[in-house]
Amino acid sequence: MIGGVEIPHTKGLKGHSDADVVLHALVNAIFGAIGEGDIGTHFPDSDSRFKGMASSELLARALEIMRRKRFKLVNVDVTVVAQEPKLAPHYSRMRKNVAGLCRVAEERISIKATTTEKLGWAGQGKGMAATALVLVTR
């Protein structure tokens, strides 16, 4: 699962939840923007309640915390760092999915990817990373 979309590939991501790198980065960005720590603070991997949980559920909980604090999500920008799989064919579905989960217009969601030109652990296919920026307002 990447951006809430199942991407067919011979490898998968390993994590305590479903390891959706896009949604995890988004949750961290939301928590950072509202001064609420990080994903591990709210959903620690030492807590069995979160084992195998869909990252969309983690995002829903983060958005609820954001809304309780009277913040509103304005836009999202996510960059995935991975050598493979190629994500461009899936951008539209990821954007649509994230927009629906966040309840914002699709044109306010940006999801893109870059490679490391086969350098480092991501370039060697040993994992993925993602960064996310969000704009929130009150």
N, C-alpha and C positions, 0 to 999 in steps of 0.2 A: 504494500500500500504506500503510495506516494501522493500526497495532496488529496487523500481520500479516494484515490483511484487505484484499482488493481492493475499493476503493470506486469505483463508476462515477462519472465526472465528466468534464467537458470539459477540465479542467486537470489537470496532474500536478505532482509535486514533483521538483525537479532536485537531484541530489547525486552524490557520488563513488560511493557504494553505491546501494542502491535508495531512499534518502532517506526511510525510514519514520520520521516525526517522533516517534511514540510510542516505538518501540523505541530510537531514538537517545537520547531523554531518559532512558529507563530504564537504558541502558548507562552513561550519564554519572552517574546517581544511584548506581548500584552501585559504580562506580569511586570516586566521592566518599566513599561510606560506608565503604569499606575502605582509604582512603588510597592509591589507585592512580592519581591524576591524572584524565585525561579520555579521551574516545573518540579524540581526535586524537593523543594520546600513544601509544595502543596500535594504532590503525588509521589512520595518517596518509594524507591524500588525495594525498600525493606518492608513495605506494607503489602501484604498479599491481596488486599482488595483491588489493587490496580494491576495485578498480574494478568496479562493477556487482554486488558481493556482496550477498546477501540480508541485511538487518539482523537477521534471526533467527539467522544464523550469527555475527554480531558479538555478539549477546546470549549465544549459547551459549558463546562464548569468554570473555566477561566473567564469566559464571556459573562457568565452570571455574576461572578465576583466583580468584574469590571462595571457591569450595570448597577450593581448594588452600591458601588462607590460613585455612582452618577457620572460615569464616563461613557462616551459614545465612540465607537470605532469609525474612523473616517476612511482610511485606506490601508492597504497591505502591500508590501513588496517583499518577495521571497526569492532568494538565489540559492539554488542547489549546486553543490560542488561534487561532481561524480564523473568518472570516465565512461561508465555505462550503468544502466541502459540509456539510450538516447531518449530524452524526455520531450523534445519539441513536438512530436506527434500527439502528445497527451496534454499539452498546455491548456487547450480549450476546456477539456473536461475537468482538469484540476481547478482552473479558474472558476468555472461554473459551480463546482462542488464547494470550494472554499467560500465563494460569495453566498451560497445558500446557507452554509453553516454559520456564517458571520452576519447574515441578514443585511448585506450591503450590495449595492449594484456591482455587477460583474466588471464594469469598466474601472472600478476602484481596486481591483485585485490584479497584481502583477506576479507572475511566477515564471522564472527563467532558470536556466542552468548554464554552468560553465564546466570546463574540464581543467585539469592541472597538467595537460599535455603529457600524461603518463608519469608525472613526478609524484613522489610521496605515496602515502597509504591510499589516498583516494584515487590517485592516478593508476595505482597498481590493482585497483578493483577490490581492495580490502575493506571498503566502507564508503560512506557518504557523509557529507556535512551540509548544513543549510544555515543561512542567516536570514533573519527577517527584520524588517522595520515596519512599524505601524505608526499611524497618526491617530491620536485620540483627542477628543475635546470634551468639555463639560457643558 
